[in-house]
Amino acid sequence: MRTIRNSIPAFLLLAGVLFVFACKSSESVAGGTYVSAVITTSAECDMCKAKIEGVVGEMKGVRSAKVDLASKTLSVRYSKDKISLDEIRKEVTGLGYRADQMAPSATAYQALPACCKKK
């Protein structure tokens, strides 16, 4: 009886550790390998930042998207297996913003509020 009582906490600890490692390994297998990239944008204000981060952040294969208004850059972490950097750039230009050397969509740019247009 005493042996069983001493074994229960050890068993629960072992089960917890195995569960944590099982979850981690499945995440890395399912998530693939993520790489980081920085894209120069023409974002001007917080509205631009929210729009770009929201749309790019929801793209399949993108893990994170963060706009830095001071440097006018978009930092992304994405899976090369699921999406290309050019696809991300095209999405940004489709919103009306420059993405590296790619010009924004003319119609999307015209639809931007005045505060979002390049000064």
C-alpha positions as CSV (number, residue, x, y, z in Angstrom):
1,M,0.0,0.0,0.0
2,R,2.8,2.4,0.9
3,T,4.6,1.6,-2.4
4,I,1.5,2.5,-4.4
5,R,1.1,5.8,-2.5
6,N,4.7,6.7,-3.2
7,S,4.5,5.8,-6.8
8,I,1.5,8.0,-7.7
9,P,3.3,11.4,-7.5
10,A,6.2,10.0,-9.5
11,F,3.8,8.6,-12.1
12,L,1.9,11.9,-12.4
13,L,5.2,13.8,-12.7
14,L,6.4,11.5,-15.5
15,A,3.0,11.7,-17.3
16,G,3.2,15.5,-17.1
17,V,6.7,15.7,-18.5
18,L,5.8,13.3,-21.3
19,F,2.7,15.3,-22.2
20,V,4.7,18.6,-22.4
21,F,7.3,17.0,-24.7
22,A,4.6,15.4,-26.8
23,C,2.9,18.7,-27.4
24,K,6.2,20.5,-28.2
25,S,7.3,17.9,-30.8
26,S,3.9,17.9,-32.5
27,E,4.0,21.8,-32.7
28,S,7.4,21.8,-34.4
29,V,6.4,19.1,-36.8
30,A,3.0,20.8,-37.7
31,G,4.4,24.3,-37.7
32,G,7.4,23.6,-39.9
33,T,10.5,25.8,-39.8
34,Y,9.9,29.6,-39.5
35,V,12.3,32.2,-40.9
36,S,12.4,35.9,-40.3
37,A,12.5,38.7,-42.9
38,V,12.2,42.5,-42.9
39,I,10.3,44.3,-45.7
40,T,10.5,48.0,-46.2
41,T,7.1,49.6,-46.4
42,S,5.5,53.0,-46.9
43,A,3.4,52.8,-43.7
44,E,2.8,56.3,-42.2
45,C,0.6,56.0,-39.2
46,D,-1.0,53.7,-36.6
47,M,-3.9,52.9,-39.0
48,C,-1.4,51.7,-41.6
49,K,0.4,49.6,-38.9
50,A,-2.9,48.0,-37.8
51,K,-4.0,47.2,-41.3
52,I,-0.7,45.7,-42.5
53,E,-0.2,43.7,-39.2
54,G,-3.8,42.5,-39.3
55,V,-3.9,41.3,-42.9
56,V,-0.4,39.9,-43.1
57,G,-0.6,38.3,-39.7
58,E,-3.7,36.3,-40.8
59,M,-2.0,34.9,-43.9
60,K,-1.6,31.2,-43.9
61,G,2.0,30.4,-43.1
62,V,2.7,33.7,-41.3
63,R,3.5,33.3,-37.6
64,S,3.9,37.0,-36.8
65,A,3.9,40.4,-38.4
66,K,5.1,43.6,-36.8
67,V,5.3,47.1,-38.3
68,D,7.9,49.6,-37.0
69,L,6.7,53.0,-38.0
70,A,10.0,54.7,-37.2
71,S,12.0,52.6,-39.6
72,K,9.0,51.9,-41.9
73,T,9.6,48.2,-41.9
74,L,7.5,45.1,-41.5
75,S,9.2,42.2,-39.7
76,V,7.6,38.8,-40.5
77,R,8.2,35.3,-39.3
78,Y,6.8,32.8,-41.8
79,S,7.1,29.2,-43.0
80,K,8.9,29.0,-46.3
81,D,7.0,25.7,-46.9
82,K,3.6,27.4,-46.8
83,I,4.2,30.9,-48.2
84,S,6.8,32.9,-50.1
85,L,8.2,36.3,-49.2
86,D,7.0,37.5,-52.6
87,E,3.4,36.5,-51.7
88,I,3.7,38.5,-48.5
89,R,5.0,41.5,-50.5
90,K,2.1,41.2,-53.0
91,E,-0.4,41.2,-50.1
92,V,1.2,44.4,-48.7
93,T,1.1,46.1,-52.2
94,G,-2.5,45.0,-52.6
95,L,-3.3,47.0,-49.4
96,G,-1.9,50.2,-51.0
97,Y,1.6,50.2,-49.5
98,R,5.1,49.8,-51.0
99,A,6.8,46.5,-50.1
100,D,10.6,46.7,-50.7
101,Q,10.9,47.6,-54.4
102,M,7.3,46.6,-55.3
103,A,5.0,49.6,-56.0
104,P,1.6,49.7,-54.3
105,S,-1.5,48.9,-56.2
106,A,-2.7,52.2,-57.7
107,T,-6.4,51.6,-56.9
108,A,-5.6,50.5,-53.3
109,Y,-3.3,53.5,-52.8
110,Q,-6.0,55.9,-53.9
111,A,-8.5,54.4,-51.5
112,L,-6.2,54.9,-48.5
113,P,-7.1,57.7,-46.1
114,A,-5.0,60.9,-46.5
115,C,-3.0,60.2,-43.4
116,C,-1.8,56.9,-44.9
117,K,-0.5,58.3,-48.1
118,K,3.2,59.0,-48.5
119,K,4.1,62.5,-47.5
